[in-house]
Structure formats: structure tokens, C-alpha cells
Amino acid sequence: MARYNAASREEELRACANALDWRFKPEDQSGMINWLKDFKLFRKGLRPRIMPMIITREDDLEFTTMFDYTYTISNGKASRTFRQTVYFRYSKTLALPEFVMVPETWYHRIGTYFGMQDIDFIEYPEFSQNYLLQGKDEDYIRYHFNHPEMIRFFDTQGFYSLEGMNYLMILYVHNVILPQEQALQLVHIGNALHDFFVKKTPGIELPPAQPLI
């Protein structure tokens, strides 16, 4: 991976902010990391840091942000820093199951052989081979993912990682800082996934009105 250049990266994300009509923030001053601590990605390693970031206008119902996130893994003798560009969506129109979807590797396949969870779809064998999908409520996860268009997209883009829980969702490519055009594409894909999941959100049915006494 190319050396991370903070100055040129700031220019790239400022350009992304202008293209999206978002706001640029040079660093996380509002405690964004606290929104993320329950995601698997943000439970890894040491010295987690968000810098820089761009964000839509926040309100109580939803906001969207994209940022570069770094953390370090150390074994006492050596350390390695991971950097990735992350799309984050908070939306009260979502009702996601808690799930993690990552590209499947050989050690995942060994793990599933010994009983590690991997939610597969008989009707989508290529997706099931390419991705590890895990979560507590398997039926509800299947309900959200069981759609040909979504499966077809991830079949052709076998490098994305996606996590969701309740009102929150993140999308990223592990240990990859996306350049400007690909970062903008990440936002568009994240927005499309949000809109797809919103359609899966069960409608809220109010009880019938009772006559006044």
C-alpha cells in the first residue's frame, strides 16, 4: 500500500465534500468514534483514529459520513497499522439485524469446517463461497439479503465488507484507502444499500382507534 499522505488525502476528501455538497472536518471533534464502537471493525486493535472525515448535515433522524479510519495491531515485537475508508449511515428508517459480512478467506473456511457460523444461500452458491455472513438472528438476516439484485452486486464486487445493527450501517474495503472517485462511489453504493434495506423494514401498524367514551 502507498504511504499515507495526510495533506493530499485532505485535498481528496475536501473535493469529495464539494462534489457531494457535504461538510469537511479535518478530525473527529464530535465523538464519532462512540457511534461505532459496537461494530466489529472498531473493536480491533489499538490507537483507533478517525481523520479526516466528511459529513452531511446531522439531525435526529439520520446522517451520513465518510472517513478514513486507522488502528494498529501489535504482538509486542512488531506492529502493523491498518487504514481504510469507511461509509457510515445512521438512519431511523432502518431496522437492521446485527450482522457482519466480509470477503471469505481460507481461514474462514477452516473455521466453518469446525463449526463457525456462516450463513449460506443454496440459491446463491457464488455469493456463499465469496462471503462470510454472520449474525444472531439468521432468519432476519436472510430476509434482508435474499434478493437477486443485492446478491448479484456483491458477486461482481467481492471485496466489500458490510456491517449493520438497528439504525446503523457501515461499508468499507478492508485496509484500503479509496481515492477520490472510488470514495465517491462508496458513498453512492452505501446510499443505495440503505435505500434497499429501508424497503425491507417492516411497516409499523398502529392499533385500531378506540371510540371515545
Secondary structure, 3 states (H helix, E strand, C coil): CCCCCHHHHHHHHHHHHHHHCCEEECCCCCCCHHHHCCCCHHHCCEEEEEEEEEECCCCCCEEEEEEEEEEEEECCCCEEEEEEEEEEEEECCCCEEEEEEEECCHHHHHHHHCCCCCCCCCCCHHHHHHEEEEECCHHHHHHHHCCHHHHHHHHHCCCEEEEEEECEEEEEECCCCCCHHHHHHHHHHHHHHHHHHHHHCCCCCCCCCCCCC
